[in-house]
Amino acid sequence: MGLCAGSARSAARRRGGVPVRVVHRWLPVGEREGVHTHPFVELYEVQSGRGTLMVGGRPGVAAAQTVTVVAPGAEHGLAADAGWACGARLVQFDAHLVDGCPEAAEALSGILRLAGSGHGTLTLRGPVGQRTQSLITTLGHAAAEGGGGAPRVCGEALEELCVRLWRQFRDARVGHPSPGAGVAASAQPTDGGRPQIEQVLAYIDHNLARPISREDLARQASFAPSYFSSLFREATGTTIPEYINARRIRRAQELLREPHTRVSSVCYAVGFRDLSNFNRVFKRIVGQTPREYRMALFGEEEEAVALGVRV
């Protein structure tokens, strides 16, 4: 049973249906959502990547395993950083939903005060952070499934979430974590290995024509290969091979815009060792084969003349 589940259930019945909404937000590399406002509380839990979350005109770091509280009426917008994708879960609910539970209501009030003063971001680490993430997952499942028990589950999880977040905010501010918190909360998010990842991304771009292995990249970042793989995916939102292929194909598109460059030359120049594999990967990412891409740029006859081929 939650802290004050009865009051949460009553609030849900008054509003009709599930009282909490959990949505997923995915921003590709360098993209941003528009700045906006709304009348409900919103929690941005960043799950992967790196970006900037503007809240009330103040920029804040949005890194993996951070959660930022946005108060009702505050202007805000998320932007993925250059070279990074950004994925987040957004928990949206009416601030009055927990009014019937004094502990949760007091906790939410304190959280919103911090958010209003520009201190509404936590880093989630250790068992305490994992429990916070688990509660958000519970809210998401209940909201998606609906049904007669969903309002009760949402109410209980939301009350516990507010209280736990408030304790983590207080621990971060006084610098004395609660028992069992481990390295749970800090007032500002850590870099999560970003300098090393940026170094690796630059290394990839400068070595596209050469074979690039996971072990090579892990050495560049001074991490063990298995740990580096998870860190890379968390930062970029994709796997190492997928990222390398995407960068190679982007470079191939640039080379194919040169009218006298042959497709086979481009294939080897961007690190592919097999023309059929290059064609397959290019079509999967671009939606056209390299030849179709060239014809769209130059036209079939102009492309053939440029390459010295009869049509």
C-alpha positions as CSV (number, residue, x, y, z in Angstrom):
1,M,0.0,0.0,0.0
2,G,1.3,3.5,-0.8
3,L,1.7,6.4,1.6
4,C,-1.9,7.7,1.2
5,A,-3.3,5.6,-1.6
6,G,-6.9,6.2,-0.7
7,S,-6.6,9.9,-1.4
8,A,-4.8,9.2,-4.7
9,R,-7.6,6.9,-5.8
10,S,-10.2,9.5,-5.0
11,A,-8.3,12.1,-7.0
12,A,-8.1,9.8,-9.9
13,R,-11.8,9.1,-9.8
14,R,-12.6,12.8,-9.8
15,R,-10.4,13.4,-12.8
16,G,-11.5,10.2,-14.6
17,G,-9.1,7.5,-15.8
18,V,-5.4,7.3,-15.1
19,P,-4.1,10.4,-13.3
20,V,-0.5,10.3,-14.6
21,R,0.9,10.3,-18.1
22,V,4.3,9.0,-19.1
23,V,5.6,9.8,-22.6
24,H,8.9,9.0,-24.3
25,R,10.9,11.7,-26.1
26,W,13.6,11.0,-28.6
27,L,15.7,13.7,-30.2
28,P,18.2,12.7,-32.9
29,V,21.7,14.2,-32.9
30,G,21.6,18.0,-32.5
31,E,17.8,18.4,-32.7
32,R,15.6,20.3,-30.3
33,E,12.0,20.5,-29.2
34,G,10.3,23.9,-29.1
35,V,10.2,25.9,-25.9
36,H,6.7,25.5,-24.4
37,T,4.7,25.7,-21.1
38,H,1.9,23.6,-19.6
39,P,-0.2,23.7,-16.4
40,F,1.1,20.4,-14.9
41,V,4.2,19.1,-13.2
42,E,6.7,17.4,-15.5
43,L,9.7,15.2,-14.7
44,Y,12.3,14.8,-17.4
45,E,14.2,11.5,-16.8
46,V,17.0,11.4,-19.3
47,Q,17.8,7.8,-20.2
48,S,20.5,8.1,-22.8
49,G,22.6,10.7,-24.5
50,R,23.4,14.3,-23.7
51,G,21.6,17.6,-24.1
52,T,20.5,20.9,-22.7
53,L,17.3,21.4,-20.9
54,M,16.2,25.1,-20.7
55,V,13.9,25.8,-17.8
56,G,12.7,29.3,-17.1
57,G,15.4,30.7,-19.4
58,R,18.2,28.9,-17.5
59,P,20.2,26.2,-19.3
60,G,20.8,22.9,-17.5
61,V,22.7,19.8,-18.4
62,A,20.5,16.9,-19.4
63,A,22.7,13.8,-19.1
64,A,21.8,10.1,-18.8
65,Q,20.5,9.1,-15.4
66,T,19.5,12.6,-14.5
67,V,16.0,13.8,-13.6
68,T,14.9,17.4,-13.8
69,V,11.6,18.8,-12.3
70,V,9.7,21.4,-14.3
71,A,7.1,23.4,-12.4
72,P,3.7,24.2,-13.9
73,G,3.9,27.3,-16.1
74,A,7.7,27.2,-16.5
75,E,9.0,27.7,-20.0
76,H,11.2,24.8,-21.0
77,G,12.6,22.8,-24.0
78,L,15.0,20.0,-24.5
79,A,17.8,20.0,-27.1
80,A,20.2,17.2,-28.0
81,D,23.9,18.4,-28.0
82,A,25.9,18.4,-31.2
83,G,27.2,14.8,-31.8
84,W,24.7,13.4,-29.3
85,A,21.2,11.9,-29.4
86,C,19.0,12.3,-26.4
87,G,16.2,10.0,-25.0
88,A,14.0,10.8,-22.1
89,R,10.9,9.7,-20.2
90,L,8.5,12.5,-19.2
91,V,6.2,12.0,-16.2
92,Q,3.3,14.5,-16.3
93,F,0.7,15.0,-13.5
94,D,-1.4,17.5,-11.8
95,A,0.3,19.0,-8.7
96,H,-2.9,18.7,-6.7
97,L,-3.0,14.9,-7.2
98,V,-1.1,14.3,-4.0
99,D,-2.9,17.0,-1.9
100,G,-4.6,14.3,0.1
101,C,-1.3,12.8,1.3
102,P,0.5,15.3,3.6
103,E,3.9,13.8,3.3
104,A,3.8,13.6,-0.5
105,A,2.2,17.1,-0.8
106,E,4.9,18.6,1.4
107,A,7.6,16.8,-0.6
108,L,6.3,18.0,-3.9
109,S,6.0,21.5,-2.6
110,G,9.7,21.5,-1.6
111,I,10.7,20.0,-4.9
112,L,8.8,22.7,-6.9
113,R,10.5,25.4,-4.8
114,L,13.9,24.1,-5.7
115,A,12.8,23.8,-9.4
116,G,11.7,27.4,-9.4
117,S,15.1,28.6,-8.1
118,G,17.0,26.7,-10.7
119,H,18.0,23.7,-8.6
120,G,15.7,21.1,-9.9
121,T,18.1,18.5,-11.3
122,L,19.3,15.2,-9.7
123,T,21.7,12.5,-10.8
124,L,20.3,9.1,-10.1
125,R,22.8,6.6,-8.8
126,G,22.9,3.5,-6.6
127,P,19.9,1.7,-5.1
128,V,18.0,4.9,-4.4
129,G,18.3,6.1,-8.0
130,Q,17.3,2.6,-9.2
131,R,14.2,2.7,-7.1
132,T,13.3,6.1,-8.5
133,Q,13.7,4.8,-12.1
134,S,11.7,1.7,-11.1
135,L,8.8,3.9,-9.9
136,I,8.8,5.8,-13.2
137,T,8.6,2.5,-15.0
138,T,5.7,1.4,-12.8
139,L,3.9,4.7,-13.6
140,G,4.5,4.2,-17.4
141,H,3.2,0.6,-17.4
142,A,0.1,1.5,-15.4
143,A,-0.7,4.5,-17.5
144,A,-0.3,2.5,-20.7
145,E,-2.3,-0.5,-19.6
146,G,-5.2,1.4,-18.0
147,G,-7.8,-0.7,-16.4
148,G,-9.6,-0.6,-13.1
149,G,-6.4,-0.9,-11.0
150,A,-4.3,1.6,-12.9
151,P,-5.4,4.7,-10.9
152,R,-4.5,3.0,-7.6
153,V,-1.1,1.9,-8.9
154,C,-0.3,5.3,-10.3
155,G,-1.4,7.0,-7.1
156,E,0.8,4.9,-4.9
157,A,3.8,5.1,-7.1
158,L,3.5,8.9,-7.5
159,E,3.3,9.5,-3.8
160,E,6.4,7.3,-3.2
161,L,8.2,9.0,-6.1
162,C,7.6,12.5,-4.7
163,V,8.8,11.6,-1.2
164,R,11.9,9.8,-2.5
165,L,12.8,12.6,-4.9
166,W,12.5,15.1,-2.1
167,R,14.8,13.1,0.2
168,Q,17.4,12.9,-2.6
169,F,17.2,16.6,-3.2
170,R,17.7,17.3,0.5
171,D,20.6,14.8,0.7
172,A,22.3,16.4,-2.3
173,R,22.0,19.9,-0.8
174,V,23.3,19.1,2.7
175,G,25.9,16.6,1.4
176,H,24.9,13.8,3.7
177,P,23.1,10.9,1.9
178,S,20.5,8.9,3.7
179,P,21.4,5.3,4.7
180,G,21.5,3.1,1.7
181,A,21.8,5.9,-0.8
182,G,25.2,5.0,-2.0
183,V,26.3,7.6,-4.5
184,A,22.7,8.4,-5.3
185,A,22.1,12.1,-5.7
186,S,24.1,15.2,-6.5
187,A,22.9,18.7,-7.1
188,Q,24.6,18.8,-10.5
189,P,24.9,15.9,-12.9
190,T,28.2,14.3,-13.7
191,D,29.8,14.3,-17.1
192,G,29.2,10.6,-17.5
193,G,32.4,10.1,-19.5
194,R,31.5,12.8,-22.1
195,P,35.0,14.1,-22.7
196,Q,36.2,10.6,-23.5
197,I,33.2,10.0,-25.8
198,E,33.9,13.3,-27.6
199,Q,37.5,12.2,-28.1
200,V,36.3,8.9,-29.5
201,L,33.8,10.5,-31.9
202,A,36.6,12.7,-33.3
203,Y,38.8,9.7,-33.6
204,I,36.1,7.9,-35.6
205,D,35.6,10.8,-38.0
206,H,39.4,11.0,-38.6
207,N,39.8,7.3,-39.3
208,L,36.7,6.3,-41.3
209,A,38.8,4.8,-44.1
210,R,40.6,2.4,-41.7
211,P,39.2,-0.6,-39.8
212,I,37.9,0.6,-36.4
213,S,37.3,-1.9,-33.6
214,R,35.6,-1.6,-30.3
215,E,38.9,-2.4,-28.6
216,D,40.6,0.5,-30.5
217,L,37.9,3.0,-29.3
218,A,38.0,1.6,-25.8
219,R,41.7,2.3,-25.7
220,Q,41.2,5.8,-26.9
221,A,38.8,6.4,-23.9
222,S,40.9,4.4,-21.4
223,F,38.0,2.1,-20.6
224,A,37.4,-1.7,-20.6
225,P,35.8,-2.7,-23.9
226,S,32.6,-4.1,-22.4
227,Y,32.1,-1.0,-20.2
228,F,32.9,1.3,-23.0
229,S,30.2,-0.3,-25.2
230,S,27.5,0.5,-22.7
231,L,28.8,4.0,-22.1
232,F,28.9,4.7,-25.8
233,R,25.3,3.5,-26.3
234,E,24.2,5.6,-23.3
235,A,25.9,8.7,-24.8
236,T,24.9,8.4,-28.4
237,G,21.7,6.3,-28.4
238,T,23.2,3.7,-30.7
239,T,25.7,0.9,-30.9
240,I,29.4,1.4,-32.0
241,P,28.9,-0.4,-35.4
242,E,25.7,1.5,-36.1
243,Y,27.3,4.8,-35.4
244,I,30.4,4.1,-37.5
245,N,28.3,2.9,-40.4
246,A,26.2,6.1,-40.2
247,R,29.3,8.3,-40.2
248,R,30.8,6.4,-43.1
249,I,27.6,6.7,-45.2
250,R,27.4,10.4,-44.4
251,R,30.9,10.8,-45.6
252,A,30.1,8.7,-48.7
253,Q,27.2,11.0,-49.5
254,E,29.6,14.0,-49.5
255,L,32.0,12.2,-51.8
256,L,29.3,11.1,-54.2
257,R,28.4,14.8,-54.7
258,E,31.6,15.1,-56.6
259,P,30.7,14.2,-60.2
260,H,33.9,12.5,-61.2
261,T,34.1,10.2,-58.2
262,R,33.3,6.5,-58.8
263,V,31.1,4.6,-56.5
264,S,33.7,1.8,-56.0
265,S,36.3,4.5,-55.0
266,V,33.9,6.0,-52.5
267,C,33.2,2.5,-51.0
268,Y,36.9,2.0,-50.2
269,A,37.5,5.6,-49.2
270,V,35.0,5.4,-46.4
271,G,36.2,2.1,-44.9
272,F,34.1,-0.6,-46.6
273,R,36.0,-3.5,-48.0
274,D,33.1,-5.0,-50.0
275,L,31.1,-3.1,-52.6
276,S,27.9,-5.2,-52.1
277,N,28.0,-4.6,-48.4
278,F,28.5,-0.9,-49.0
279,N,25.5,-0.8,-51.3
280,R,23.4,-2.6,-48.8
281,V,24.3,-0.4,-45.8
282,F,24.0,2.8,-47.9
283,K,20.4,1.8,-49.1
284,R,19.4,0.9,-45.5
285,I,20.5,4.3,-44.2
286,V,19.7,6.6,-47.1
287,G,16.8,4.7,-48.8
288,Q,18.6,4.6,-52.1
289,T,21.6,2.7,-53.5
290,P,24.7,4.8,-54.2
291,R,24.0,4.7,-57.9
292,E,20.4,5.8,-57.4
293,Y,21.7,8.6,-55.1
294,R,24.0,9.8,-57.9
295,M,21.3,9.7,-60.5
296,A,19.1,11.8,-58.3
297,L,21.9,14.4,-58.0
298,F,23.1,14.4,-61.6
299,G,20.6,12.5,-63.8
300,E,21.5,9.2,-65.4
301,E,23.1,10.6,-68.6
302,E,25.1,13.4,-66.9
303,E,26.4,10.9,-64.3
304,A,27.5,8.4,-67.0
305,V,29.3,11.1,-69.0
306,A,31.0,12.4,-65.9
307,L,32.3,8.8,-65.2
308,G,33.2,8.0,-68.8
309,V,30.5,5.4,-69.1
310,R,28.3,4.9,-72.2
311,V,24.5,4.8,-71.7
